[in-house]
């Protein structure tokens, strides 16, 4: 079972960006573009070695006081390019990920957080195998000259950028790679908490993912493509973090959705949202934050075709 071996999708400050309407999204009626709504769908990535897809990911964290009011805001965003490398199993590809841009911003309540460019993140590159543990590629994502909160948040953004594909890969494993709209699958969570690495001077701490329920909602129309829409959620995921000057312990709840192209199996857009309800302390003193509301979006902004098709694309 590999659910989020590559990605804990929530985690405190785990890439939950600005929630907005999915660009170009509309429902699809039976028979439009992708056949009948009740047809079986194969979960496979189809493409060519060298295919490049560019995404923009945005995330916003709202720290909330005891009365639910916003105390502070952290905003991050990035632009990354994913390149298909090799088809290691039918419909499963390893990929290279390169970051073109990363921005970080923090502000008190009532002041707009304007993320500023972090030059040290430009050009960070690593390889991802969806079958592998995050330890095989996370270190490469953390090797940059950033320190402090921008470094921690960049590493989390790298984790989150893979979250929707982690859901798809886990669904592929439990469904033998074939689903029908209306299906619901429960994916077993982690038996115990795991260390999820560090970045700069901050630790990402320990995380225990609970059971994840994934539903195959149906077909959608996104960026002029017929897509398969998934929704998913997990509750009471355990979080423990020791950042510089702050300790965090609590539970995280998240829900999300994703649209995957029917023709290529590639992510077109996705959303994640949910609260972390926790205690926050500094040197033994409670910090007046009751929860962090996390929100993230990712959207495809460009794609180019490589030269060599994989077996599943032929």
N, C-alpha and C positions, 0 to 999 in steps of 0.2 A: 504494500500500500504506500503510495507516494504523495498523498495529499499534502501539499505545501512542504514537501521536503525542500522544494525550491523557494517557497514564499510563505511566510506567515502574513495573511492578507490584512489583518488589522494592526495590532501592536500599537502601543502609544505612539502617536506621531507617525502612524503608518499611512502615509499618502492618502489622505482623504480630501480631495480638492474641491473646487467650487462646483456645487451642484447646479447644473443648468440643463435646459432642454437639449436632448441629443440632436445635433445638426442633421437635418434631412430625414428625420425619423417619421415613419408612418406605418400603420398596420397593413398587412397583406391579406387579401381574401383568397379562399381556396382556388387553386388553378392558376394564380398569378405567378409567373416567373419560375417558381420552384416546384410546381406540381401541387397535388392535393395536400392539405394541411396534415392529414393523417398518415402520410407516407413515412416510411423509415428513412432516417438520415444517417449517413456514415460520418463519424467524427474523424476526419483526416485532414492534415495540412497538405495541400497540393501546391507545387510550385517548381521553381528552377533554382539550382545553386546560383547564388549571387543576387537573387531577388531582394530588393530593399524596400522596406516599409518605414515611413517616418511618422512618429506619433508626437503629440503634445499632451503632457500630463500636468494637471493642476491640482493642488491640494490646499485645504484650509482647515486649521484647527482653532476652534473657539473654546477658550478656557472659561468655564462657568462658575459663578459663585453659588453660595448656598440657596439664594433666591432665584437661581436660573439666569441671572443677568450676565452679560459678557464681561469678563475681566480683562482678557487680552486676546490677541489674534496672531497666529503664525501662518504665513502664506508662503508656499513654495511652488515652483513650476519648472518644467524642463522640456526640452526637445531631444528626442533620441531616435536613432536609426537602427532597426533590426534587419540583419542580413541572413538569409538562409545559407547554411554551410553544407550540411550533408544529411541525407535521409537515412537515419540509423535503424529505423523500423518502418514498415509500411505506414505512411501518414504521420510519422514522427520525425521532426528535424531538429538538429542542433543549430544554434543561431549565434551570431556575433552581435553584440549590442555596443553602440557607440553614442556618446553624449555630445550633442552640439551646443547645448546651452543648459544652464541651471541657475535659478534665481531663488533668493531667500529673503524674507522680510518678516519683521515682528513689530507689533505696535500695541499700545494700551487701548482699552475700549474707547470707541468714539473717534478714533484716528484710523484712517485707511492705511492698511499695511501695504506698502509698495515694495514688492520683491526687487532686489538689486542683483545685478549680474555677479556671479562668483566665477572668476576667470579660471581658478584652479581646477574646476570640474570639466572644462572644455577638453575634449579628446580622451576622456576616460573610456576605456574599452575592455570588454571581457566577453567570454563565451558562456553560453547557457545550454545545458542539456536538460530537457524537461523531466528526464527519468532520474536525475542525480540529486544528491543532497546539496542544499544551498552552500555548504562549506566549500564545494569545489569551485564556486565562482564568486561568492560574496567577498573574499579577500581582495580580489582584483578590483571590485567596485569601491573598496575603501582606500586604495593606494593613491591618495592625492594629498596635496599639501594643506588641505583645509583642517581646521581644528574647531572644537566647541560645537555649539548647536548647528551651524551650517553643515558641518561634517556628518553629524548624526542624522540630520534630516535628509541629506543627499543619499546616504546609504539606505534609509527607509524608503525613499522615493524609488531607488533602484529595485528594492524588494517589491514594492507595490506595482511597479510597471509590469511585473510578471504575474501578478495575482490572478488575473482573469484567465490566462493560459494555464495556470496551475489548476484552476477549477475545471477547465476543459479536459486537461490530461487526466485528472482524477476521475471525472465522469467517464472518460474513454475506458479506463481500467475496470470500473465496476459494471459497465454496460456492454463489455466486449466490443466497444467501438461503434455500436449502432443504437440510435434512440428514435423515439417517435414523439411528436408534440403531445404533451399531456403527461409524459413520464415524470416521475419523481424518484430520486435516488438519495439514500442516506449514506454519507461517506464517514467512516469511522474517524474520530479525532485521535489525538496523541494520548497515550497512556500516562505519560508524565511530562512535566515541564522540560523544555530544552533551552540551552543557551543559544542565542541567536546572534552572537557576534558583537563587535564593537566598531566604532568609527571615530577617528580623531581622538579626542580626550573623553568621549562619552561612550557608555556601554548601552547596547540595545537590550541587555538584560535577559530575563527568562520569560518564556511564553509557553502556555499549554493550550493548543487548539482543541475546542470541543467538536462534537459531531457537526458536520456540515450537510444541510439539506439542499439539494440542487433540483430545480424544476426546469423541464424543457417547456417553455411557455408556448412557443409556436414560431411563426415566421414574422419577420419585420422587414421594413424597407428602409435602408439607411445608406446615405450617400449614393443613391440610385442603384443600390444592390439589394437583392433579396438575401436576407440573413436569417440565421437561426438564433433565436433569443433565449438566453438562459437567465434564470434568477436563482439566488442562493442566499442562505443566511446561516449564522452560527451564534450561539448564545453563551454567555458566562465563560468566555475564554479567559484564562488566568494570566495576569500580567504582573511582573515584578521588575523594577528598574532602579538602578543606582546611578544617577547622573551626577556630575560635579555639583555638589552642594544641595542635591535633592534626592529623596527616596520616594518611590511610587509603588503602591501595591493595590491591586483591585481587579475588576472584571471588565471585559470589553464585549460589546455586542455589535454585530455588523450585519448589514444586508447589502446585496449588490445585484447588478444585472450586466449582461454583456451581449453584444451582437457580433456574431461570427459569419463571415461571408460563406454562402452556400457553395459558391464556385471554387474558392481557394482554401476555405477553412481558416482564414486569417481574421484576427480581431479587427473590427471596424470601430467600435466604440464601447465604453464601459463606464460604470458608476459604482462607487462604494460609499457607504455612509453608516454612521453609528456612534454611540457614546462609549467612552471609557469612564466608568464610575469607580473612583479610587480615593485613597487617602494620600495626601502629598505632604511630606515633612522636610524640613531643612534643619539639620543639627538638632533633631529631636523636637522641633517646634512645628506645629501644624501650619500649613499654608492654606489660606481661605479659598481653595479651589475644590469644588464638589465633583466636577466631571469635565471631560474634554469631549466636545462634539467634533467628530472627524468627518470630512467630506472630500471626495476625490472624483475626478473625471479623467478619462483618457479618450482621445479621438485620433483617428488616422488622418493625416494631413497630406500624404503623398505616397506614391509607390512607383518603383521602376522594375523592369523585368530582367532577370539574369539570362544566361545563355544555355545552361544545361538543365533539362527537365529531370526531376526525380521520377522514380518508377511510378508513383501514384499519380503523376501528372501526365503520363504518356497515354 
